[in-house]
Amino acid sequence: MALETARFKQLCNHLANLPLLGKAPPAPPWGTRPTRQKIVNAINSGASSLPPEYQAGYLTPLLNQLNTVINRSRGDMEPLVAPIYEHDPPFGVTPQLRRFLAVISNLYRSFLNGAKRSAIDAPIVGQLPPLAFFQNDGRLGPYTIPAGSDEADISTLFDTKIGVVSLPSTNKDHPLIWGALAHETGGHDVLHADPGLLPELANGVRALFGVGNIDSGQTLNEDQLLGVLWSYWIDEAASDVYGLLNLGPEFALNLIAFFAGLNGDPVPSLRTDSGADETGQLDPHPTDILRVHLAIGVIENLVKLADSTRNQYIADLKSLAVLCGHGATSVQLSGILREHDVMIDVQNTMPLAEMQEAARRVGAHIATASLKAFGKDGASHSVQEIETWDDLDEQISQRIALNLKQGKSVVNFGDDAQLIVGATLTLCAEPDKYDSVTQLLNDALDFSFQTDPYWGSPLLHPMFSRPRLAEMGRARTPAASRRKNKRRKKTVKS
């Protein structure tokens, strides 16, 4: 079914009225002076809630190296300690944190699942899913501190291979927008877990545009600029691609709605410029308007999704790109691009249509490239051999959406990605059901946490099913006793 633009605008308007980057509890319990003892007390308050693997892999090395961590973090300990103390119920976010962790675990495991990797003889990455917390001050927005990176990662602070994912605390009651986590933990964290993957993708993008060696200060032609630019953007671009492979085409719709909420615009808009930060560095994210066509390039190459489904999503996204571009015909780029020892000052105005086509090509490349990082002994594989959005995912998500529209439970109807997609499908069509869909989604995510392989309780494997046990119990009830029970029931009824 085609996306109704008017309904989508309503959803964006609802999100725009939420304080998505605001400030909300819980605040760090040490106040403005994080002394060592206050930090230890905070850690101890939630330590027992961590599963044994996380106590061994995160908690113990953090405590053992705490003095070093405090010094190296310059006292900014919330991102490292809140993933522990926020499990303590008095901090007031325990239910939301558990749902958050369930989603993170599901998204992370989808790409690093040992059985799926063994099936194609890809390297096994034995890392645990990241921990999580809700930021007291949400001005930074969603972010991740990855583990296993080719560059600086959390292990530069202490000896752990467990990353951390964060959302502003103002987002904690809005699981719909957790679709952005498919970019963070299903993107950045997963990409950094496979050694050599990001450099291989960056080199592939450069080759896509025919880029060779570049020197600092060199004047670049258009293809050289595109190759260097998308190589520079590769971590963020690939994270979008991985997010889409995990959540399907609805990831792009979810992301556009989320951006609209962040921008606070009643009419959804996407930036058509990329500027510099306070150091002059060009924004490492692709220009917002280009991320739509990056997604289109992936959708065109989803190998297990029906043509009719793909075509409808592509048509929807193209119409949203026009809507959110507000008539723009160009993309403005301004900032310093650094790549290894090369520094390039980018001050360019590029035609929007050409930049969108380049984005589409990059999305297609990342989704289809045969990569040595996924192979052994010289073999190579595409990421879609490990994880992709297929017809079964789409069918399950549509079924979830149908139940949500009817106000019915979706507990145990699908995995967390399918649940968020089902909610996105529902609210893009019927945004007035935001509150009821949120409650039903929360219920399903509560169940997901309870059954998570890392965070959930041990599963019982009874010899008999419950109906069979009940039947056996009735059979063992003496006849006289059964007659007596019947008489009692009649007496009560009258």
N, C-alpha and C positions, 0 to 999 in steps of 0.2 A: 504494500500500500504506500502511495506517495506521501511524503512528508507535507503536512499542512503548515505553511509558513506562519500563518496567524497564530496557531496553537504553539508553535515553537517560540515565537516572540513572547507569548504569555509566560512560558516556562522561564525564559531568560529574564523577563521582568521580575518574576518571583525571586530568582536567585540574586538579581541585582539589588534587591531590598534586604538581603542578608548581610550581616557584618563579617564577611568571609575572611578578612585580614585584620580583624579587631583583636582586642585583648580580653581574655577570659580565664577563670580558674582552670586548673590549679597553678598557683604560684610556687616557685621553688621554696621549700620549707626553711631554708637558711637565710631568707631575707636578702639584705644587700651585702652581707659579709659571709661568704661561703667558707667558714673555717673547716678544717679537716674533720673535727668531731661532729659537726652538724651534717657534713656530707656522709660520714659513716652511719650516723643515726638514720638518715634518709634511706640509705641503701638497705640497712637492716629492716626497715619497716616493710619493704616489699619483697625481700630476698626469697622468702619461703614460697612465694607464688610462682617463681620461675621453675620450669621443668629441669630435671637433673642435667640435661645436655647444655642448657643455657647457664646454669650455675657453674659448670666446669669450664665452659668455653668463653664466658663473658664476665660473670660475677667474680670468680676467683682471681683471674688475672687483673681485673680492675682494682680489686682491693690490694693485691700484692704490689701493684705499681702505682698506687693512688697518689703518692707525693709527686711523682713524675707527671702523672696525668694533670694534676692541679696546676703545676707549673707550665706545662706545654699548652694547656687549654686557656691559659691566662685567666683562670678562675671561672670561665664560662662552662659550668658543669651540668647545666640543665640537659643538654642533648645526650649526655652520657649516663646520667643518673636518673633522670625522669623515667626512662624505660623500665626502671626497677621500682621506684617508689610509687608510681602511679597505679600499681597493682593493689596498693593498700586502700581498702574501701573508704577511709576517711577523706581521701583526696577527691572523691566524688565522681570519678570517671571510669570506674571498674567495668560496668556493662559495655560502655562505648569502646573502651580499650580492647576488650576481648573480641568484639566484632571486628575492630580494626585489624587486630592480629590475625584473625581468621582469614580476612581478605588478603592480607599480605602473604600469609603462608600459602594460600591457594595459588596466587599469581606467581610467586617465586618458584614453587614446585613444578608448575606447568612446563617450564623450560629446562629445569635441572633434574627432572624425574629420572632416576637411575634405570628403570625398566625401559622407558622410551629411548634413552640414549644407548642402552645395551643393544636394543633392536637394530640400530644402524651402526653399531660399533663406534660410537662417539665417546670421547673421554668423559669419565664420570667425575662430576664436581661434587665433592662431599661436604658442602657448606650448609649450615642451617639457615632457614629463612631469617630475615632481619627482625630485630626487636623494634618497638614503636613507642611513640609518646605524642601527647598533644601539647603544642607550644603555648605557654602562657601569653606571650606576645607574638601575634601571628603575622607581623609585618614581612617576614621572609617568605611567607607562603609555604606550600609543600616543598620538602626537600629530603634528600637522602644522604647519609654518610656511608658510602659503599665499603665493602670488604673485598679483598682479592684483586684490587685494582692494579693496572700496570703503572699507575702514577700514585700520588699521595692518597692514602685512604686511612681508615680508622686505625690500622695497625701502626701508624706513625705515632699514635698516642699511647697505646698499650697493646700487649700481645693477644689479639683476638682476631678471629676470622668471621665474626658476626657483625653485620652492618646495623644501621639504625635508620628508620623511616619516620618522618614527622609530618603532621598536619597542624595548622592552627587549631587551638581548642574551640574556636568559634565554629569549626566544621564538624565537631564530634557528633552532633545530632542530625547530620545531613548525609547519610550514606550514599545517596545518589551521586554526589560529586566525588566520592571516593574512586570513581572511574579514573581520576587523574593518577591514582596509585599504579595503574597499569603502565604509566610512563615512568614512575619513580622506581617501584620495586620490581615490576615486571619488565622494566626497561633498564635503567641505570644499574641496579644491583645485579641483575642477571648478566648484563653485558660485561661488567667488571669481574664477574666470577670466572669467565672463560679466558685464560691467558692468551694474549695475542689477538683476540677477536677484534677489538676496536682499531688497532693499527692496520689490520688486514682490510677492514671495511673502509678505512680512510684511504688506503692505497688504491682500493678498487674504485672509489669515487673519483679520485684523481685520474685514474686510467680511463674512466668513463668519458671524461672531457678532454682526454689526450694531454694531460699536464705532465711535464717532465720536471727537471730541477728548476727551482725558482730562487733567485737571489734577492736579498733585502734591497728595497728601493727600485726594483725592476718594474718597468711599465708593462702591465699585463693586458693581453687581448681579452675579449669577452669569454672565450672558452677557458682560458687560464684562470681568470677571476672566478668563474663558476666552480671550477675544479678545486681551487684552493679554498674558496668560501665554504663549499659543502664538506670538504675534508675538515675544516675548522669546526663546522657545526655537527660533525658526525655523531658525537655522543648523544646530543639532544635529538637529532633526526632519527637515529637508530632506536632510541627509547620510544619515540612515537610509533615507529614501525612495529616494535615488539609489543607495545600496548595494543595496537590494532590486531595483531595476530592472536592476542590473548582475549580481547573483548570484542573482536570483530569490527565491522564498519561503524557500529554504534559508538565505539570509542571516540571517533572523530566528532560525532554529534554531541556526545557528552563533554568533550573538551571545549567545543565552541560555546556550549551553554555555560561551562565553568568560566571561560574567559569573559563572557558577557557579565557574569556575576561579579568577577573581580574588577572589571572596568566600571561597574555600577551604572551601565547604560540600559535604559528601558528598551532600546532597539539594539540588538546584538551588533557589535562591531569588532573587527580584528585590525590590529596595527598593520600599517603598510610601510613602516619604517623600522630600521634597526639602528639604534644609537650606541653610544659608548658609556661605560661606567665611569666612576670617579677617577680611575687610573688611565682612562682613555682607551681601554680595551673594548673592542666590538662585542656586543651581546653574543654570547655563545649559543643562544637559541635561534633557530631559523625565524625569520620574520613571520609573525602570526598568520598573515594572509596566505603565506606559502605552505603552511602546514596542512591546509585543506587539500592541496594538490599532491603533497607528499603522501597523504592518506589515499587519494585516488589512485596513485601509482601502485600502491600495495593492493588495493581492492581489485584492480584490473588483473592482478596476478595471484589471487587466492585460488589455489589449485583444486580445492575440494568444495568450492561453493558454486551453486548453480548460476548459470549465466543470467537468468532473469533476476535473481536476487542481487547479484553484483551490479547489474545495469541500473536497477532502481536506486540503490545506494549512491552510485556515481552521479546519477541525475540529481538526487537530493543535495549532495554535497556541492555540485556545481552551482545550483541555485542559491545555496547558502553563501558560497564564496562571493557571488554577485551582491547578495543582500548585505553581507558584512563588510564588503569593500567600499560601499558608499560612493561608487563612481570613480574610484582611484584607477589610474592607468599606469602608474609607475611605482617602484619600490625604492625608497631612499636608504642608503647604507652609509654610515659614518662611524669610523673608529679604527683602532689599530688591531690588525690581525697578526697574531704571533703563532708561528708553527715551527717548533724546535728552535733553531737559531735564526730563523728568518722572520723579519718584521716588515709588514706591508701596511701602509696607510691607505685605507679604503675610504674614498669620498666619491661615491657613484650614485647616479640616478639610472635605474635599469627599467626597461619596459616590463610591466606587470605580466603580460602574456608570456614573454620569454622566460621570466623567472618562474612562473607557474609550470611551464613545460619542463624546465630543468628540475624542479621539485618532483614532478611526476616521474621523471627518469630515475632520480635518486631513490624514491620509494620503491620503484620496480626492481632496481638493482639490489637493494638491501634485502628485499623479500625473496629474491630468486638466486642470488649469487651462491655458487658452490665454494664453500670456505674450508680451508685446511684446519682452522681452529676447531671444527666439528669432526675432524677425521683423525685417523691414526696411520702411521707408516706411509704418509704421502696421500692418503685418501682424503676426500672432501665431501661435504654435504651442505645442503641448503637448510636454513633455519626452519623452513616449513616441514622438513622431515622430522623435526622434533615437536614443533607446536604450530598449529594454524587454526583458523576459524573455518569450520566446515558446515555442511548442510545439517548435520545432527545438532551442532551447537545452536544453529539458527532455529531449528524446530523446537528445541527445548526452551529457548529464550522466548519464542512466540507463545508457547504454552504457558510459561510463567506470566507473560504479559496479559494473557487472557484471564488467568485467575486473578491477577491484581486488579484488572478493570472491574471484575465482578466482586471484589472485596473478599476473595477467598485466600486461605492460607497457601503459601508456597514453600513451607518447611519441607526440606528434603526433596525438592523438585529439580534441583540442579546444583552445580558448583557455584562458587561465589561470583565468578566472572559472568556466568549465565544469569544469575540473579540480578546483578547490577544492570546487565543489558536488558533484561526483562523490565526492570523498573524504568530504564531510560526510554524504551519503546512505549511504555504506558504513559509516561508523563509528557513525552513529546506529542502524544495524541490527546491526552486528557490532563492538562496541567493542574486543573482544579482538584485533582485527587492526590495532591502532593502529601498531605498529612497521613491519609489512610495507607498510601503506598509505602511511605516511610516506616510506619508501624509494622506492616506486614513484612517488609524487607528486614527490619530489625529482628523480628521473630525468627526468620530464616537464618540470619547470620548468627544468632544465639545458638541455634542448633549446629551450625557449621563449626563454631568454636568447640562445642561439646564433643564433636566427633573428629576434630582435627588430629592428625597423627602425632603432632608435637605437643599441642596445648590441651587436647581433650582427655577425658578419663578413659581408663582401660575398658575395652569392649568385652562384654560377656558373650560367650559362645555356648548357649544352652543346648542340651541334647534334644529337647522338644520345643516346638513353637508354643506361644502362649495359648492360642485356641486349643491346641492338642492337650496341653496341661489342664486347661479348664475342663475339657471333655473327660480326661482321666479322673479329675477330682470328682466330677458328678457321678462317674461310674463307681467310685469307691464309697459314695455316701450310702449308708444302709437304707433300705426301703422305708423302714419305720421312721427313720430320721427325716427322710425326704417328705413323707406324708405330714410329719409334724411341722416342718418348715412351711409346707403349703398352707396348713391351717393357720399358722402365724401370719402369713402374708395376707390371707383373706380377712383375718381379724383386723389387721392394721388398715387394710383398704376400706373396710366398712366403717 
